[in-house]
Amino acid sequence: MPKPKRSNLLALAILSLLHERPMHPYEIGVTMRQRGISDSIKLNTGSLYAVIDTLLKNKLIQPIETKKEGKHPERTIYEPTAAGKEEFFEWLRSLLRSPMKEYPQFAAGLSFLGHLPPRDALDLLKERSGALATQIQETRSSLEATLAMGIDRVFVIETEYSLALLDTERSWLERLIKDIEDEVVTEWRGDQLVWTVNYSQPTQDHPEEENSKDNP
């Protein structure tokens, strides 16, 4: 059987938790939220059950028992198969070993920053910086609360990473804001603040073409 495509990180999260111990889907969702995994991997109830069905279809997990507790509906408990354990570790190692090209939306927006007047861009970047400050504070508080619950650091290390990225982005953003305000990347033309842009066109000559002319 061909291996399933590794595209949905929620499948990795499910395999990870089932590798720790057998669980039913509701417990998987609760554990993901408690540990902050849902901050780095999108989670909703519908997608959780859909991914579990896919893992079952691909024989990466298997049911071991169905239990009913009190007024709760019956819950099926799953564990990984041997193939599921193998897939989990191969997938995990590939994610940690090899950087992958990602396409963040903010970077896309920055690509076209020059189309906005500097003052408009400045207002937007300041607004983003303020939002990042709030997000940093909330993430730090959430991390501290999670650790205070007795959850080991290794299980929330991705939240530390997210926090470091937020801190780095905001620091860089503040430097960019200062460069705009200090006219490092802007200049005055008359009574207008504009971007400092070199409008000269890049050369159309290609070195490889020149070399081919010299070496027929």
N, C-alpha and C positions, 0 to 999 in steps of 0.2 A: 504494500500500500504506500503511495507517495505521501511524503510528509505534508501536513497542512501548512498553508502560507502563514508566516509569522508577521501578521499585520495588526492584530488587536492585542494591545498590552494588557487588557483586562484578563485575557486568557493566561498570561504569565502570572498575574497576581493570584488568580484562582489556583493555579498549579502550585505556586509558592506556599499558599496557606494550607492547601491539602497535603503538601509535603511535610508540614509541621505535625498535622494531626487530621483525621477525618472530620469533616464538618458538613452541615447542611447549608443551603444557599443563604438563608437568612443570617446565619452566624458568620458566613464569609463577608457579607455586606457590612455587618456591624463591626467586625474586626478591621476591615479596611478603613472605615470611618474613624474608629478609635485610634488607629496608628497613623492617621493622616495620609494613608496610601491614596485615598480618593482625591487628594490635592494634586497628585502628579499623574494619576490615571483616572480618566473620566468614568464615573460610576452612576448608574441608575438601575432601578429594579428590573426593568424590562430587558436592558442589555445584559445584565448579570445572568438572567435565566437563559437568554438566547445563546450566550457564550458557553454556558454549562451544557446546553443541548449540543452545541458544535463539538465540544470536547468529548462528550459521550459518543457522538457519531464517529469521531475519529479514533475512538478507543484509547483516549488518553486519560480518562477517569472512568470509574465504575461505581455503581451503587453497592453499598454493603448492608444497609438496613433502613427500614422506615419506622419512625417513631412518632408517637402522638403523646403530647404532654398537656394535660389540662384541657383548656378550651382552644388551644392552638390547633390548626389543621395538621394533618400528617406531614412530616418533614423527612425527606430522603437524605441520608448521609452518604457522602461520596469520599472516595480515596483515589489517589493516582494509580494508574496501572504502571507496569514496568516501563512501557513505552512512554507514558506520561512523565515519569521521573527522568528518563533519558532526554526527552524533548525539553523539559524544564531546564536542566543543567546546560545543555547545548545552547539554548536560547539565551540564558543568563550570561554565560561566558562570552557569547558574541556581542552582547550589549555592552559589557564592561570592557572588552578588549578593543573594539574597533569604533573610532569616532564616525558618526554618520552625518551626512549633510542634512541640516534641518532648515526650514524656511519660516522663521518667526515673522509675524505680521508687523511688528514694530520696525524690523530691519527693512521690510518692504516699504513702509511709510517713509523711513529716512532716505530711501533711494530717490524719492521725489520731493524732498524737503525744499529744494530750490525753487519749486513752482509757487510756493507761498511767499508773500511778503514777510521779511524778517520779523516784523512786530507781531504778525499773526502767529508765525511759527513759535515765537518766544512765549506768547500767552499759552499756546497748546502744550509746549514742553514744560512750562511751569505747572500747569494743571496736572500733567502726567507725573511730575516729580512729587507733587503733593499726594497724589493717589498712591504712588509707590511707598511713600513714607508711612501712610496708613496701613498698606498691605504688609510692610516690613514689621510694623508693630504688632499687627494681628497674628502674623505667622510666628513671630518670636514668642508671643504669649501662648499661642496654641502649642508650640513645641515644648515650652516650659511646663504647661499643664499636663501634656502627654507623658513627659518624663516623670512628673510628680506622681502619676498614677502607678509608677513602678515598671513601666514598659522600658525594656533595655534600649540603649542608644542605637544599637545596630539595626533595630527595627524601625527607626525614624531617621536614619541617616540621610534619606532622600529629602527630608524636610530641611535638614541643615544645608544641603546642597542648594535647594531652592532659595533659602534665605541668603546664602552667599551670592547667588546670581542676582537677587533683588538688590542687595547692598551694592554690588558692583555696577549694576545698571544705573542706579540712582546717583552714585558718585560720578560716573561718566556723564550722565545727563546734566548734572550741576556744572561740570566743567564746560560742556557745550553751551549751556545757558550763559555762563560767564563770558565765553568767547564771543557770543553774539552781542552781549551788552558792551563788552570792551572793544568792539569793532575789530576783532581778530579775523573773523570770517565775513564781516560786513563793512560797509563804508557809506559815507554820505555823498549823495549826488544831488546837489541843490538842497532842497528841503526834504528829501526822501532818503530813508535808510534802506540800502539795497545790499544784496549779497555781493561779495567780491568774487567776480567771475572773469576768467580769461576766455574771451570770445574767439580767440584764434582757432582755426580749424586744425585738427590733427593731420599730419602728413598722410597722403594716400599711397605713398610708396610702401611696398612690402619688401623687407630684406631678402626673403627667399626668392622673390621675383628678380631682384637685382642680381642675386648670385647666379640664377639660371641664365640671365643674359650674358654674364661674364664667362660662364662655363657652358657653352652649347653642347 
